[in-house]
Amino acid sequence: MARQLGPAGIHVAHVVIDGMIDSAATRARFPERVRDLGADAMLDTGAIAELFHQIHAQPRSAWTFEADLRPSGEKF
């Protein structure tokens, strides 16, 4: 899609969100998991939105086509 739509000025990016998203619904549905994860182990919704805004605002000379989001406190 990026190759087809890029010349028309349409920025196509693939974003992998690999982690639990910190939201009220997540905290209500998975309270034990949230507790066990600890600090910095869930993805902040504002930070996710910021990445999408950064991709949207990129100059055409340096477009991102793929990004992976993972929390810094991820346990391997």
N, C-alpha and C positions, 0 to 999 in steps of 0.2 A: 504494500500500500504506500509506503514511504516513497519508493521510486516512481510510482504512478502519480501520486498526488503532490509530491514535493514541487515539481515544476509549476504547479498552479498556486503555489504559496501556502499549501496546506501542510502543516507540521504533524506528522504521525510519529508517535512514540509508544513503545511498549514498556509498561511499568509493572514490575513484580513487587507485590506487597507481601513479604514473607515474614509474617509474625502476627501476633494477636493485637488487634486494634483496641486502644484504650477508649472505651465508650461506656455510657451508662448501661446500655443493653448487654455488653460483654461482661461488665462487673456484676450485673444481676443474674445473668445466665451461668457464669462460671466463677463464682466467688472463691472456691478453693484453689482453682488454677491461678487466678489473679493474685491471691495471697502467696502462693508458692513461687511465683515468678520473681517477685522482689522488684526493687527500684530499677528503672531504665530497661525493663524487659518487655515493655509493650510499646507499640507505636502510637505516638500522639497524633490525634486527628489534625491539629494545626500544623504539625510538621509535614504530614502527608500533603495537605493543601498547599503548603509553601513550595514543596517540590514541583507540584503541578503548575503553580504560578511561575516558578523559575523556568520551567520548560516552555510555557506559553510566551514568556518575555524574551526568550533567547534571540539573539540576532541570527539572521539567515546564514551568516558565514560560519556559524559554529553550532549547529543543531545537535541535540542529544536524541538518539533514536531508541536507547534502551537504558533503563535504570532499575536497580534492585534496592529495595528498602528493607532493612532489617534493624531490629533494636540493638543498641550497643550492649545491653545486658543479656544478650542471647546466650543460653547454655548449650554447649556442643556435646 
